[in-house]
Amino acid sequence: MDIEIKSEPFTKEQLAGIKRDLKAGRLRRFGAIVSHYKLGFTHNAMAAWEKKDISPALAKKLKAREFISHIYLRRSSRLWPYGLYTMLHARSRKEMDSFINELSALMSGCKHKILDTVREFKKTSFSPRR
């Protein structure tokens, strides 16, 4: 279901119904899948950073950046030394470059690769079959 983007997308009655359904177990969770493109974020990229681990302080600083939607730490390898991944969203190439420079400075200029999004094929919440 598409929900109109506005300050109060639901009536009080609709919110009460959602709360009832959550409490009764008819809904497990209520969430949104945001279309970054519809919100004007036309420049999206995965930044891969040459880091094997991050400190709690750095993790906190990364989490505070509103332009980052995902942060992952994965195993690196000899052939691909990048272990930290951040998904970035910007409204222009210039803004994206600014965000990348900001993160690079935050991470003391560590080596990185920028993987620009060319096309999105699927975006949904994960719902595993049991």
Secondary structure, DSSP 8 states (H G I E B T S, - for coil): -----SS--S-HHHHHHHHHHHHHTS-S-------TTTTT--EEEEEEES-S---HHHHHHHHT-TTEEEEEE----SS----EEEEEEESSHHHHHHHHHHHHHHTTT--EEEEE--------------
